[in-house]
Amino acid sequence: MIRRLYTLLILLCSTAPLLAQSYSNRDDVFAPKKGQWQVSVVLGSGKFYNEETNYYLLPQYSNTGGEIGLPNGSGENSGNFGSYLNLGSLNNNNLVNIAGIQGKYFISDRWDINVMFSMNVNITPKKDFVEGEFMVDDLVIPSQKYINAQMTNNWMTTIGSNYYFKTANERINPYLGGALGFQMARIETNQPYTGEEYDDDEAVPMQVYIASGKAGQMYGFKVAAVAGIEYTITKGLLLGFELHPLAYRYDLIQLCPKGFDCYNAGHHNLKIFEMPVLKLGMRF
């Protein structure tokens, strides 16, 4: 009996270092290490300002009247910021949408520095109005409508740092951190020759009375806490989930009619559990 216990003790003492070495090797393979890079595709609701309502950023006025301000208001009434700040919600999250690309660099086994970036730029060249010919009934030449020259910019970038926690399962790595964010939306138009005339004493092109260019822009600055978890599917390939438990954002809207002062409006926003996203990444 004593001999069997002695033999078992020798086996345990000899295999314990091997087990520890095996765990250590797995940890080296799956857990993040100092000097590694990580690139992830961020899937979820886009973080741009509502692109469908960019035209709200264009001042509405004419040579005879109109107001410059937020939408949903009339006359001197106040408008509503909600038309601009539609950034998605917890109930409307498209997982097949690419919200951006995130890059990380691990300055230690526990700490990373990360940057996320996304953009959408659209440019439409102008087209002048071409007058048609309608004098001959059986040979009508239709007029051609004009198209405003337009450029829209939507940018978003975030920089932050996270602290990774080690768990018993080296494939699972939760983390906490913080992030600073900036986003911008801008639309600018220039009206070509439109064929429209203002008839006072004599007909003159409308552009004589109204500036051809209009522009509007919106900026957002954000400070947020970050919480997430990553699961290493296989060496170098991982799946993650991330959200902002608490976030503060300040937005500034500027409507910029040429020849007039800019219309400025500010907005403060405090959110909890903001921007849930999935991440599919590679670590190398």
C-alpha positions in Angstrom: 0.0 0.0 0.0 2.8 2.4 0.9 4.6 1.5 -2.3 1.5 2.3 -4.4 1.1 5.7 -2.7 4.7 6.5 -3.2 4.5 5.6 -6.9 1.4 7.8 -7.3 3.1 10.7 -5.6 6.1 10.4 -7.9 3.7 10.4 -10.9 1.9 13.5 -9.7 5.1 15.4 -9.1 6.4 14.5 -12.6 3.2 15.3 -14.4 2.3 18.6 -12.7 5.1 20.6 -14.5 3.9 19.2 -17.8 0.3 20.3 -17.1 1.4 23.7 -16.1 3.6 23.9 -19.3 0.6 22.8 -21.3 -1.6 25.6 -19.9 1.1 28.1 -20.4 1.4 27.2 -24.0 -2.3 27.5 -24.6 -2.2 30.9 -22.9 0.6 32.1 -25.2 -1.5 31.0 -28.2 -4.9 32.5 -27.4 -4.4 35.4 -25.0 -3.2 38.8 -26.3 0.5 39.5 -26.0 2.6 42.7 -25.9 3.5 43.8 -29.4 0.6 42.1 -31.2 -1.7 43.9 -33.6 -5.5 43.2 -34.0 -7.7 44.3 -36.9 -11.5 43.9 -36.6 -14.5 44.5 -38.8 -17.1 46.2 -36.7 -20.7 44.9 -37.5 -23.8 46.7 -36.4 -25.6 50.0 -36.5 -23.7 52.7 -38.3 -22.3 55.5 -36.2 -22.8 58.2 -38.8 -25.4 61.0 -38.5 -28.6 60.2 -40.3 -27.5 60.4 -43.9 -31.1 60.3 -45.2 -31.7 63.7 -43.7 -28.5 65.5 -44.7 -30.6 67.9 -46.7 -31.9 69.4 -43.4 -28.4 70.9 -43.1 -29.0 73.1 -46.1 -30.4 76.6 -45.3 -34.0 77.1 -46.5 -34.6 80.7 -47.8 -35.2 82.7 -50.9 -34.9 86.3 -52.0 -38.4 87.0 -50.8 -38.5 85.2 -47.4 -37.8 82.0 -45.5 -36.0 81.0 -42.3 -32.7 79.4 -41.5 -32.9 76.9 -38.6 -33.8 73.4 -37.4 -36.4 71.3 -39.2 -40.0 70.7 -37.9 -40.4 74.3 -36.9 -42.3 77.0 -38.8 -41.8 80.7 -38.8 -39.9 81.6 -35.7 -40.7 78.3 -33.9 -38.0 76.1 -32.7 -37.1 72.9 -34.6 -36.3 69.4 -33.3 -32.7 68.0 -33.1 -34.1 64.4 -33.5 -34.2 64.7 -37.3 -30.4 65.1 -37.3 -29.3 62.8 -34.5 -30.8 59.5 -35.7 -27.8 57.2 -34.9 -29.6 53.9 -34.5 -30.9 52.3 -31.4 -30.8 49.0 -29.4 -34.0 47.9 -31.3 -32.7 48.6 -34.8 -29.3 47.0 -35.3 -28.3 45.5 -38.7 -25.6 42.9 -38.1 -24.7 42.7 -41.8 -23.9 46.4 -41.8 -20.2 47.3 -41.6 -20.0 50.2 -39.1 -16.3 50.6 -39.4 -12.8 49.1 -39.1 -11.0 48.9 -35.8 -7.2 48.5 -35.2 -5.5 47.7 -31.9 -1.9 47.5 -30.7 -1.1 45.8 -27.4 1.4 47.9 -25.5 1.4 45.1 -22.8 -0.3 41.8 -22.2 -3.2 43.6 -20.6 -3.4 47.1 -22.3 -4.2 48.0 -25.8 -4.5 51.3 -27.8 -7.2 51.2 -30.4 -8.5 53.3 -33.3 -11.7 53.0 -35.2 -12.5 54.7 -38.5 -15.4 54.9 -41.0 -16.3 57.3 -43.8 -18.8 57.9 -46.6 -18.1 60.6 -49.3 -20.4 61.3 -52.2 -19.8 63.7 -55.0 -22.4 64.7 -57.7 -21.2 67.0 -60.6 -23.6 69.8 -61.7 -25.8 69.7 -64.8 -27.1 73.0 -66.3 -30.6 73.5 -67.4 -31.1 73.1 -71.2 -34.2 74.8 -72.6 -36.4 72.8 -74.9 -38.2 73.8 -78.1 -42.0 73.6 -78.2 -42.9 75.9 -81.1 -43.5 73.0 -83.5 -46.3 70.7 -82.3 -45.1 67.6 -84.1 -41.5 68.1 -83.3 -41.2 68.9 -79.6 -37.7 69.0 -78.1 -38.0 68.4 -74.3 -36.0 70.6 -71.9 -33.4 69.0 -69.7 -33.6 69.5 -65.9 -30.7 70.9 -64.0 -28.8 69.0 -61.2 -27.2 70.7 -58.3 -23.5 70.1 -57.8 -23.4 68.4 -54.4 -20.8 66.9 -52.1 -21.6 65.1 -48.8 -19.1 63.9 -46.2 -19.7 61.6 -43.3 -16.8 60.8 -41.0 -16.4 58.9 -37.8 -13.3 58.1 -35.7 -12.7 56.8 -32.2 -9.5 56.4 -30.2 -9.3 54.6 -26.9 -7.6 52.2 -24.6 -8.7 48.9 -22.9 -7.6 46.8 -20.0 -7.9 43.0 -20.6 -8.7 40.6 -17.8 -7.3 37.0 -17.8 -9.8 34.2 -17.1 -9.5 30.4 -16.4 -10.4 29.9 -20.1 -7.6 31.5 -22.0 -9.9 31.8 -25.1 -12.2 34.3 -23.3 -10.9 37.8 -22.7 -13.2 40.4 -21.2 -12.0 44.1 -21.1 -12.9 47.5 -19.8 -11.7 50.9 -21.1 -12.5 54.3 -22.4 -12.8 56.1 -25.7 -12.9 59.5 -27.3 -14.9 59.9 -30.4 -15.4 62.5 -33.2 -18.0 62.4 -36.0 -18.9 64.8 -38.7 -21.5 65.3 -41.4 -21.3 68.0 -44.1 -23.3 68.8 -47.2 -22.5 71.5 -49.7 -24.4 72.4 -52.9 -23.8 74.8 -55.8 -26.7 75.5 -58.1 -26.0 75.6 -61.9 -27.9 77.6 -64.5 -31.5 76.8 -63.8 -33.4 78.7 -66.4 -35.4 80.4 -63.6 -35.9 84.1 -63.9 -37.1 86.8 -61.5 -39.5 89.2 -63.3 -39.4 92.6 -61.7 -39.2 95.2 -64.4 -37.3 92.9 -66.6 -36.5 89.2 -66.5 -33.1 88.4 -65.0 -31.7 85.1 -63.9 -32.6 84.1 -60.4 -28.9 83.6 -59.4 -28.6 87.4 -59.5 -30.7 87.6 -56.3 -29.8 84.3 -54.5 -26.3 82.9 -53.8 -25.8 79.7 -55.8 -24.0 78.0 -52.9 -25.4 76.6 -49.6 -23.7 74.4 -47.0 -24.4 72.8 -43.6 -22.3 70.8 -41.3 -22.6 69.0 -38.0 -19.9 67.9 -35.5 -20.1 65.5 -32.6 -17.6 65.0 -29.7 -18.0 61.9 -27.5 -16.5 60.5 -24.3 -17.5 57.0 -23.4 -16.8 54.0 -21.2 -16.2 50.8 -23.1 -17.0 47.2 -22.1 -16.5 44.1 -24.2 -15.6 40.5 -24.5 -13.6 38.6 -27.1 -13.6 34.8 -27.8 -10.7 33.3 -29.7 -12.2 30.8 -32.2 -8.8 29.6 -33.4 -5.3 31.0 -33.3 -5.4 34.5 -34.7 -9.2 34.5 -35.4 -11.6 36.0 -32.8 -15.2 37.1 -32.3 -16.2 39.9 -30.0 -19.0 41.9 -28.6 -18.7 45.5 -27.4 -20.9 48.4 -26.1 -20.6 51.7 -24.3 -22.1 51.4 -20.8 -22.1 55.2 -20.4 -21.5 57.8 -23.1 -21.6 61.6 -23.3 -21.8 63.4 -26.6 -21.9 67.1 -27.6 -23.2 68.0 -31.0 -22.9 71.3 -32.9 -24.9 72.1 -36.0 -23.9 74.9 -38.4 -26.1 76.1 -41.3 -24.0 78.2 -43.6 -25.8 80.3 -46.2 -23.3 82.3 -48.4 -23.4 86.0 -47.6 -24.9 85.5 -44.1 -23.8 84.5 -40.6 -23.8 80.8 -39.8 -26.7 79.5 -37.7 -25.3 77.6 -34.8 -27.1 75.2 -32.4 -25.7 72.9 -29.7 -27.0 69.7 -28.1 -25.9 67.6 -25.1 -26.7 63.9 -24.9 -26.0 61.3 -22.1 -26.7 57.6 -22.9 -26.3 54.3 -21.1 -25.8 51.0 -23.0 -25.0 52.7 -26.3 -23.8 51.3 -29.6 -23.8 47.5 -29.2 -21.7 46.0 -32.0 -20.2 42.6 -33.0 -16.6 42.3 -34.1 -14.8 39.8 -36.3 -11.1 40.2 -36.0 -7.6 38.9 -36.7 -4.8 39.1 -34.2 -1.1 38.8 -35.3 
